[in-house]
Amino acid sequence: MNESSRSSNPECAGLLRRHSKRAIAGAVALALAGGGIILAQANAPVNAPLAPSAAVSGMPSFADVAERVAPAVVNVAVVGAMSPAMALQGMPNLSDGAPLNDFLKKFFEQQGAHATPREARGQGSGFLIDAGGHIVTNNHVIDGASEVSVVLNDGSRFEARVVGRDDKTDLALLKIDAGRPLPYVDLGDSARARVGDWVLAVGNPFGLGGSVNAGIISARGRDIQSGPYDDYIQIDAPINRGNSGGPLFDATGQVIGVNAAIYSPSGGNVGIGFAIPAETVRDVVADLRDNGRVERGWLGLQIQPVTEELAAGLGLDDATGVLIADVLADGPAAGTDLRPGDLILSADGEQLSDYRDLPRLIAARKAGSQVALAVLRNGERRTIEVTIGSMPGDDAVADAAAEDAADASGQPRLGLYLAPLTPELRRERDIPEGSAGVYVARVEPNSPAERAGIEPGTLISMVGGQPVTSPDQVVAAVRKAADDKRESVLLRVEKEGKPLFVAVPFAA
């Protein structure tokens, strides 16, 4: 917890005393006000109040908006388990390659395989979107938490249930039962927000509780490489750790975004923050509330942007459109006339100026619907109809009680959530093409898998000595080990290219 800045400064005070002794005509008095500098002419009366300048008196006040929306903003507190190997994540100021950093890495890697995970606590922000207690926050705020609680503006605390979560957009939906209607805020239209507009960020920075910060929109459509659907609003309103998941309001009190990330070498505010647009939040939250997960459309294409060099090679005047690098054999587009080397210019008449436009457009469509792609091939234009499929999910449950996780019949559980190693997942997670296996999307806190040291982002390439390439194969191999009355199952895991066999004991 940082200490509050003190307004007094002995060095400045001494400087002013020395200047006052000299009684120099036209001297200027300096007053520090929140980090800014106010200049007052020395020939003004010492004790006379300063009249506000036109610029200061014309500044907008957010007092009415803050008072109206504050009751709907909440603090989110989480409890989870953190292994010693994760401890370096809490020290962002250590530079890469520093001797101390190398020493700590080796120490924690050695300790992590043997030590019991310890309890970790964290805090973030969120906001109520209806009177029934649904709360929006960031997925990274509650990721890996075994307990989630919410503190309202009036100080009352409630246990929260995770309705659904989406790591691709870093959003999560919680639910509390307060037994009474709760104040809430509406999601506005962030598409109308312009660069230069005033915004208000409300949240729980550094665990201080409800705090309000103002700034402006600095840019739109930022891609910070956090996921496949990046479309962030960049703001200069001071947001810090703990603001994650809090709402970003416009000057009318409408939510136009969810504060999600900052750009900072030290982890503190440097005037560059990022918020998820309200349109994205609205669509994702609707799916989470209805289905508990986000269903996205999928074409099964590997695509790449068109650079100036590629455009010249294709005989194009402009670097626009989406280039197909490959058509996946088991994807929805496999049975169509689409081919590698085709240039997709538009989808249902919507021009594709950026290659990221196509995944966003298709992901928003329902499986089973059709899309008309305008394609350029060998200088000729053609239109190809494709039936959109359902994107493979990251949350295929892979444990020995996958069909009934709540079954109390004594079936073993590992606590692993796996995903097939699709080309999209390889690209998003920077997984080398030569790697094979099944991707660990999530590990349940305090589960046998976590206690064995398996972490999200790991690849499982073998179970019980047999290679595996799908979550179903992992489930089947784990069940076979349990049927054979084994006390544990042997997994070959890989992380950062390093293979290791790990024995995971069964837990009934």
Secondary structure, 3 states (H helix, E strand, C coil): CCCCCCCCCHHHHHHHHHHHHHCCCCCEEEEEECCEEEEEECCCCCCCCCCCCHHHHCCCCCHHHHHHHHHHEEEEEEEEEECHHHHHHHCCCCCCCCHHHHHHHHHHHHHHCCCCCEEEEEEEEEEECCCCCEEEECHHHHCCEEEEEEECCCCCEEECEEEEEECCCCEEEEECCCCCCCCCCCECCHHHCCCCCEEEEEECHHHCCCEEEEEEEEEEEECCCCCCCCCEEEECCCCCCCCCCCEEECCCCCEEEEEEEECCCCCCCCCCEEEEEHHHHHHHHHHHHHHCCCCCEECCEEEEECCHHHHHHCCCCCCCCEEEEEECCCCHHHHCCCCCCCEEEEECCEECCCCCHHHHHHHCCCCCCEEEEEEEECCEEEEEEEECEECCCCCEECCCCCCCCCCCCCCCECCEEEEECCHHHHHHHCCCCCCCCEEEEEECCCCHHHHCCCCCCCEEEEECCEECCCHHHHHHHHHHHHHCCCCEEEEEEEECCEEEEEEEECEC
